[in-house]
């Protein structure tokens, strides 16, 4: 029998698993560090780009607000000017019209009520002594250059308040009064000329 004697110590196999795990962890840590640094750099670049875009948009917003404000100011002035011109053209003063209508009345003719709309229509009631005065007044209205249309809607007779048509103590007969309702359409241009002449 042969005995083998090995004077060399037996090599022990080193456990390389721990080393591989350590190297793997080290490589992963390095990769994570590189990834984090790269992402941080990319995020900083994106942040700077967004910041410059935001400041550009902010400047554009301010410029637009100023333009709108200036536009609104000028639009407000234009609208106000247009409104004033419209009011000057649309409205006609009633005083010169009433004075003109009163000047056409007979000596004992009186305007009882007066209704004027801005569209140029006038409706009013006038008191007369006779039907002939109503007809003469209507003819004068039709010839007036300040009116484009005039007509009588109704004529009614009325007794003076508190009196009757019977003879009184002084043997005077009280005649009824006639109330005529007129409708007119005014000629605004001519009436404005009358207003200018009156001013």
GROMACS elastic network, one bead per residue, 0.5 to 0.9 nm:
[ bonds ]
;  ai    aj funct       b0    kb
    5     8     6  0.89270   500
    6     9     6  0.74102   500
    6    10     6  0.84819   500
    7    10     6  0.88494   500
    8    11     6  0.86349   500
    9    12     6  0.89081   500
   11    14     6  0.89173   500
   13    16     6  0.86624   500
   14    17     6  0.89346   500
   15    18     6  0.67284   500
   15    19     6  0.78291   500
   16    19     6  0.51198   500
   16    20     6  0.61825   500
   16    21     6  0.86092   500
   17    20     6  0.50695   500
   17    21     6  0.61025   500
   17    22     6  0.85037   500
   18    21     6  0.50647   500
   18    22     6  0.60508   500
   18    23     6  0.85727   500
   19    22     6  0.50104   500
   19    23     6  0.61005   500
   19    24     6  0.84510   500
   20    23     6  0.51156   500
   20    24     6  0.59782   500
   20    25     6  0.85042   500
   21    24     6  0.50268   500
   21    25     6  0.60787   500
   21    26     6  0.84837   500
   22    25     6  0.51489   500
   22    26     6  0.60865   500
   22    27     6  0.86113   500
   23    27     6  0.60729   500
   23    28     6  0.84955   500
   24    27     6  0.51314   500
   24    28     6  0.60744   500
   24    29     6  0.84836   500
   25    28     6  0.50505   500
   25    29     6  0.60041   500
   25    30     6  0.85337   500
   26    29     6  0.50602   500
   26    30     6  0.61755   500
   26    31     6  0.86047   500
   27    30     6  0.50512   500
   27    31     6  0.60953   500
   27    32     6  0.85338   500
   28    32     6  0.60217   500
   28    33     6  0.84571   500
   29    32     6  0.50846   500
   29    33     6  0.60667   500
   29    34     6  0.85664   500
   30    33     6  0.50450   500
   30    34     6  0.61263   500
   30    35     6  0.85217   500
   31    34     6  0.50984   500
   31    35     6  0.60417   500
   31    36     6  0.85400   500
   32    36     6  0.60111   500
   32    37     6  0.84920   500
   33    36     6  0.51358   500
   33    37     6  0.60922   500
   33    38     6  0.84820   500
   34    37     6  0.51707   500
   34    38     6  0.60347   500
   34    39     6  0.85251   500
   35    38     6  0.51022   500
   35    39     6  0.60201   500
   35    40     6  0.84396   500
   36    39     6  0.51234   500
   36    40     6  0.59832   500
   36    41     6  0.85094   500
   37    40     6  0.50917   500
   37    41     6  0.61479   500
   37    42     6  0.85990   500
   38    41     6  0.51251   500
   38    42     6  0.61515   500
   38    43     6  0.85565   500
   39    43     6  0.59453   500
   39    44     6  0.84691   500
   40    43     6  0.50072   500
   40    44     6  0.60802   500
   40    45     6  0.85558   500
   41    44     6  0.51380   500
   41    45     6  0.62411   500
   41    46     6  0.86217   500
   42    45     6  0.51025   500
   42    46     6  0.61314   500
   42    47     6  0.85137   500
   43    47     6  0.59285   500
   43    48     6  0.85340   500
   44    48     6  0.61640   500
   44    49     6  0.85684   500
   45    48     6  0.51723   500
   45    49     6  0.62050   500
   45    50     6  0.86288   500
   46    49     6  0.50154   500
   46    50     6  0.60539   500
   46    51     6  0.84057   500
   47    50     6  0.51150   500
   47    51     6  0.59484   500
   47    52     6  0.85728   500
   48    52     6  0.61621   500
   48    53     6  0.85212   500
   49    52     6  0.52538   500
   49    53     6  0.61449   500
   49    54     6  0.85235   500
   50    54     6  0.58930   500
   50    55     6  0.84989   500
   51    55     6  0.61564   500
   51    56     6  0.85428   500
   52    55     6  0.51395   500
   52    56     6  0.61486   500
   52    57     6  0.85976   500
   53    56     6  0.50369   500
   53    57     6  0.61055   500
   53    58     6  0.84963   500
   54    57     6  0.50285   500
   54    58     6  0.59791   500
   54    59     6  0.85241   500
   55    59     6  0.61401   500
   55    60     6  0.85565   500
   56    59     6  0.51531   500
   56    60     6  0.62001   500
   56    61     6  0.86210   500
   57    61     6  0.60239   500
   57    62     6  0.85644   500
   58    61     6  0.50081   500
   58    62     6  0.61929   500
   58    63     6  0.85727   500
   59    62     6  0.51503   500
   59    63     6  0.61817   500
   59    64     6  0.86213   500
   60    63     6  0.50377   500
   60    64     6  0.61010   500
   60    65     6  0.85605   500
   61    64     6  0.50521   500
   61    65     6  0.60692   500
   61    66     6  0.85561   500
   62    65     6  0.50712   500
   62    66     6  0.61665   500
   62    67     6  0.85499   500
   63    66     6  0.51647   500
   63    67     6  0.61527   500
   63    68     6  0.85935   500
   64    68     6  0.60054   500
   64    69     6  0.84177   500
   65    68     6  0.50090   500
   65    69     6  0.59413   500
   65    70     6  0.84290   500
   66    69     6  0.50013   500
   66    70     6  0.60062   500
   66    71     6  0.82726   500
   67    70     6  0.51431   500
   67    71     6  0.58514   500
   67    72     6  0.83947   500
   68    72     6  0.58333   500
   68    73     6  0.83761   500
   69    72     6  0.50184   500
   69    73     6  0.60843   500
   69    74     6  0.85676   500
   70    73     6  0.50572   500
   70    74     6  0.61841   500
   70    75     6  0.83668   500
   71    74     6  0.51610   500
   71    75     6  0.57991   500
   71    76     6  0.83455   500
   72    76     6  0.58014   500
   72    77     6  0.84310   500
   73    76     6  0.51036   500
   73    77     6  0.63120   500
   73    78     6  0.86399   500
   74    77     6  0.50905   500
   74    78     6  0.61216   500
   74    79     6  0.85388   500
   75    79     6  0.59598   500
   75    80     6  0.84112   500
   76    79     6  0.50651   500
   76    80     6  0.59955   500
   76    81     6  0.84563   500
   77    80     6  0.50970   500
   77    81     6  0.60815   500
   77    82     6  0.85530   500
   78    81     6  0.50779   500
   78    82     6  0.61228   500
   78    83     6  0.85768   500
   79    82     6  0.50203   500
   79    83     6  0.60741   500
   79    84     6  0.86043   500
   80    83     6  0.50292   500
   80    84     6  0.61942   500
   80    85     6  0.86332   500
   81    84     6  0.51739   500
   81    85     6  0.62437   500
   81    86     6  0.85836   500
   82    85     6  0.51138   500
   82    86     6  0.60603   500
   82    87     6  0.85761   500
   83    87     6  0.60883   500
   83    88     6  0.85545   500
   84    87     6  0.50925   500
   84    88     6  0.61652   500
   84    89     6  0.86358   500
   85    88     6  0.50833   500
   85    89     6  0.62070   500
   85    90     6  0.84751   500
   86    89     6  0.51269   500
   86    90     6  0.57944   500
   86    91     6  0.83649   500
   87    90     6  0.50440   500
   87    91     6  0.57748   500
   88    91     6  0.59788   500
   88    92     6  0.78324   500
   89    92     6  0.77879   500
   89   188     6  0.85341   500
   89   189     6  0.88958   500
   89   192     6  0.88267   500
   90   118     6  0.70994   500
   90   119     6  0.77509   500
   90   120     6  0.88485   500
   90   188     6  0.84209   500
   91   118     6  0.60663   500
   91   119     6  0.82613   500
   91   120     6  0.84984   500
   91   188     6  0.85890   500
   92    96     6  0.89409   500
   92    97     6  0.85977   500
   92   118     6  0.76077   500
   92   120     6  0.81402   500
   92   188     6  0.68971   500
   92   191     6  0.73533   500
   92   192     6  0.67213   500
   92   195     6  0.82970   500
   93    96     6  0.65474   500
   93    97     6  0.72376   500
   93   191     6  0.85879   500
   93   192     6  0.82462   500
   93   195     6  0.74694   500
   94    97     6  0.51200   500
   94    98     6  0.60863   500
   94    99     6  0.85750   500
   94   116     6  0.76326   500
   95    98     6  0.51510   500
   95    99     6  0.61047   500
   95   100     6  0.85565   500
   95   195     6  0.89927   500
   96    99     6  0.50273   500
   96   100     6  0.60931   500
   96   101     6  0.86017   500
   96   191     6  0.78056   500
   96   194     6  0.71977   500
   96   195     6  0.63980   500
   96   198     6  0.77816   500
   97   100     6  0.50990   500
   97   101     6  0.61622   500
   97   102     6  0.85168   500
   97   146     6  0.82650   500
   97   186     6  0.87949   500
   97   191     6  0.72533   500
   97   194     6  0.87076   500
   97   195     6  0.88149   500
   98   101     6  0.50343   500
   98   102     6  0.59481   500
   98   103     6  0.84669   500
   98   114     6  0.87140   500
   99   102     6  0.50746   500
   99   103     6  0.61086   500
   99   104     6  0.88485   500
  100   103     6  0.51393   500
  100   104     6  0.66700   500
  100   146     6  0.87076   500
  101   104     6  0.53898   500
  101   105     6  0.67991   500
  101   111     6  0.89357   500
  101   141     6  0.78809   500
  102   105     6  0.52060   500
  102   106     6  0.85547   500
  102   109     6  0.83448   500
  102   110     6  0.78027   500
  102   111     6  0.75476   500
  103   106     6  0.81646   500
  104   137     6  0.66702   500
  104   140     6  0.66264   500
  104   141     6  0.75370   500
  105   108     6  0.77509   500
  105   109     6  0.54506   500
  105   110     6  0.73919   500
  105   111     6  0.87300   500
  105   126     6  0.88414   500
  105   128     6  0.88519   500
  105   133     6  0.84557   500
  105   137     6  0.63127   500
  105   140     6  0.88161   500
  106   109     6  0.51229   500
  106   110     6  0.84650   500
  106   128     6  0.79864   500
  106   133     6  0.68983   500
  106   136     6  0.86909   500
  106   137     6  0.75078   500
  107   110     6  0.85674   500
  108   127     6  0.80906   500
  108   128     6  0.65933   500
  108   129     6  0.69081   500
  109   126     6  0.67490   500
  109   127     6  0.54660   500
  109   129     6  0.72587   500
  109   133     6  0.82765   500
  110   125     6  0.86304   500
  110   126     6  0.55134   500
  110   127     6  0.51178   500
  110   128     6  0.70192   500
  111   114     6  0.72834   500
  111   124     6  0.73155   500
  111   125     6  0.60007   500
  111   127     6  0.62979   500
  112   124     6  0.74121   500
  112   125     6  0.53784   500
  112   126     6  0.54064   500
  112   127     6  0.65974   500
  112   179     6  0.85139   500
  113   123     6  0.83952   500
  113   124     6  0.53635   500
  113   125     6  0.52695   500
  113   126     6  0.73285   500
  114   122     6  0.74036   500
  114   123     6  0.61553   500
  114   125     6  0.66687   500
  114   126     6  0.89114   500
  115   121     6  0.83932   500
  115   122     6  0.57310   500
  115   123     6  0.50993   500
  115   124     6  0.58263   500
  116   119     6  0.84622   500
  116   120     6  0.72835   500
  116   121     6  0.60702   500
  116   123     6  0.64781   500
  116   124     6  0.82879   500
  117   120     6  0.59617   500
  117   121     6  0.54737   500
  117   122     6  0.64070   500
  117   123     6  0.86190   500
  118   121     6  0.71667   500
  119   122     6  0.89657   500
  119   185     6  0.86711   500
  119   186     6  0.89498   500
  120   184     6  0.81464   500
  120   185     6  0.56089   500
  120   186     6  0.52844   500
  120   187     6  0.75819   500
  120   188     6  0.71307   500
  121   183     6  0.71995   500
  121   184     6  0.57479   500
  121   186     6  0.64642   500
  122   182     6  0.79785   500
  122   183     6  0.56466   500
  122   185     6  0.62853   500
  122   186     6  0.75007   500
  123   181     6  0.71747   500
  123   182     6  0.57178   500
  123   184     6  0.64253   500
  123   185     6  0.89956   500
  124   180     6  0.83586   500
  124   181     6  0.57595   500
  124   182     6  0.55084   500
  124   183     6  0.67258   500
  124   184     6  0.86084   500
  125   179     6  0.64353   500
  125   180     6  0.55593   500
  125   182     6  0.62365   500
  126   134     6  0.87597   500
  126   178     6  0.81389   500
  126   179     6  0.56030   500
  126   180     6  0.53997   500
  126   181     6  0.65292   500
  126   182     6  0.78040   500
  127   134     6  0.88233   500
  127   177     6  0.66016   500
  127   178     6  0.56142   500
  127   180     6  0.65355   500
  128   131     6  0.73898   500
  128   132     6  0.89502   500
  128   133     6  0.64242   500
  128   134     6  0.66413   500
  128   177     6  0.59305   500
  128   178     6  0.50532   500
  128   179     6  0.63367   500
  128   180     6  0.76483   500
  129   132     6  0.85772   500
  129   133     6  0.70671   500
  129   134     6  0.86101   500
  129   175     6  0.78107   500
  129   176     6  0.72622   500
  129   177     6  0.51086   500
  129   178     6  0.59932   500
  129   179     6  0.88512   500
  130   133     6  0.54154   500
  130   134     6  0.68958   500
  130   176     6  0.84612   500
  130   177     6  0.71433   500
  130   178     6  0.64707   500
  131   134     6  0.50627   500
  131   135     6  0.64667   500
  131   136     6  0.87555   500
  131   155     6  0.84713   500
  131   178     6  0.70249   500
  132   135     6  0.50970   500
  132   136     6  0.61626   500
  132   137     6  0.85028   500
  133   136     6  0.50442   500
  133   137     6  0.59682   500
  133   138     6  0.84955   500
  134   137     6  0.51358   500
  134   138     6  0.61555   500
  134   139     6  0.86673   500
  134   152     6  0.87950   500
  134   155     6  0.86027   500
  134   178     6  0.83098   500
  134   179     6  0.88777   500
  134   180     6  0.71173   500
  135   138     6  0.51293   500
  135   139     6  0.62551   500
  135   140     6  0.87084   500
  136   139     6  0.51081   500
  136   140     6  0.62773   500
  136   141     6  0.86920   500
  137   140     6  0.50463   500
  137   141     6  0.61969   500
  137   142     6  0.87047   500
  138   142     6  0.62446   500
  138   143     6  0.87652   500
  138   150     6  0.73024   500
  138   151     6  0.71267   500
  138   152     6  0.74693   500
  138   182     6  0.85292   500
  139   142     6  0.51543   500
  139   143     6  0.64438   500
  139   144     6  0.88351   500
  140   143     6  0.52145   500
  140   144     6  0.63195   500
  141   144     6  0.51369   500
  141   145     6  0.86357   500
  141   146     6  0.87773   500
  141   147     6  0.71764   500
  141   149     6  0.84355   500
  141   150     6  0.64369   500
  141   151     6  0.86970   500
  141   184     6  0.86725   500
  142   145     6  0.82215   500
  142   147     6  0.71784   500
  142   148     6  0.78084   500
  142   149     6  0.68696   500
  142   150     6  0.59922   500
  142   151     6  0.83700   500
  143   146     6  0.88240   500
  143   147     6  0.81187   500
  144   147     6  0.57667   500
  144   148     6  0.82316   500
  145   148     6  0.73926   500
  145   187     6  0.74269   500
  145   190     6  0.68857   500
  145   191     6  0.85203   500
  146   185     6  0.89185   500
  146   186     6  0.59285   500
  146   188     6  0.73332   500
  146   189     6  0.81628   500
  146   190     6  0.54044   500
  146   191     6  0.55103   500
  146   194     6  0.84922   500
  147   150     6  0.70190   500
  147   184     6  0.68236   500
  147   185     6  0.58224   500
  147   188     6  0.83153   500
  147   190     6  0.84027   500
  147   191     6  0.84396   500
  148   184     6  0.76126   500
  148   185     6  0.55730   500
  148   186     6  0.56365   500
  148   187     6  0.54969   500
  149   183     6  0.81000   500
  149   184     6  0.55289   500
  149   185     6  0.50312   500
  149   186     6  0.71343   500
  149   187     6  0.86383   500
  150   182     6  0.70873   500
  150   183     6  0.58028   500
  150   185     6  0.65206   500
  150   186     6  0.87104   500
  151   181     6  0.86159   500
  151   182     6  0.57144   500
  151   183     6  0.54984   500
  151   184     6  0.65921   500
  152   155     6  0.75569   500
  152   180     6  0.67924   500
  152   181     6  0.58001   500
  152   183     6  0.63921   500
  152   184     6  0.89012   500
  153   180     6  0.74581   500
  153   181     6  0.54245   500
  153   182     6  0.57532   500
  153   183     6  0.68764   500
  154   179     6  0.80550   500
  154   180     6  0.56597   500
  154   181     6  0.52986   500
  154   182     6  0.75581   500
  155   178     6  0.65509   500
  155   179     6  0.55753   500
  155   181     6  0.64654   500
  156   177     6  0.83509   500
  156   178     6  0.55819   500
  156   179     6  0.52104   500
  156   180     6  0.64715   500
  156   181     6  0.86998   500
  157   176     6  0.60465   500
  157   177     6  0.55231   500
  157   179     6  0.60769   500
  157   180     6  0.86893   500
  158   161     6  0.86910   500
  158   176     6  0.54877   500
  158   177     6  0.52696   500
  158   178     6  0.61869   500
  158   179     6  0.72783   500
  159   162     6  0.81201   500
  159   163     6  0.66666   500
  159   164     6  0.65127   500
  159   165     6  0.73099   500
  159   174     6  0.83089   500
  159   175     6  0.74887   500
  159   177     6  0.61535   500
  159   178     6  0.87650   500
  160   163     6  0.56560   500
  160   164     6  0.75365   500
  160   174     6  0.82988   500
  160   175     6  0.84867   500
  160   176     6  0.68410   500
  160   177     6  0.69656   500
  161   164     6  0.83960   500
  163   166     6  0.83439   500
  163   168     6  0.89452   500
  163   174     6  0.77350   500
  164   167     6  0.80160   500
  164   168     6  0.85743   500
  164   173     6  0.89856   500
  164   174     6  0.70328   500
  164   175     6  0.87080   500
  164   176     6  0.87067   500
  165   168     6  0.86535   500
  165   173     6  0.64714   500
  165   174     6  0.52682   500
  165   175     6  0.63081   500
  165   176     6  0.72095   500
  166   172     6  0.85762   500
  166   173     6  0.64236   500
  166   174     6  0.70998   500
  167   170     6  0.76631   500
  167   171     6  0.53270   500
  167   172     6  0.55995   500
  167   174     6  0.71139   500
  168   171     6  0.52261   500
  168   172     6  0.58786   500
  168   173     6  0.69712   500
  168   174     6  0.81163   500
  169   172     6  0.76231   500
  170   173     6  0.88379   500
  186   189     6  0.88968   500
  186   190     6  0.86068   500
  186   191     6  0.75834   500
  187   190     6  0.56361   500
  187   191     6  0.61774   500
  187   192     6  0.86543   500
  188   191     6  0.50246   500
  188   192     6  0.59579   500
  188   193     6  0.85620   500
  189   192     6  0.51573   500
  189   193     6  0.63857   500
  189   194     6  0.87837   500
  190   193     6  0.50585   500
  190   194     6  0.63637   500
  190   195     6  0.87350   500
  191   195     6  0.62043   500
  191   196     6  0.86570   500
  192   196     6  0.61695   500
  192   197     6  0.85489   500
  193   196     6  0.50509   500
  193   197     6  0.61785   500
  193   198     6  0.85355   500
  194   197     6  0.50923   500
  194   198     6  0.61079   500
  194   199     6  0.86964   500
  195   199     6  0.62385   500
  196   199     6  0.51619   500
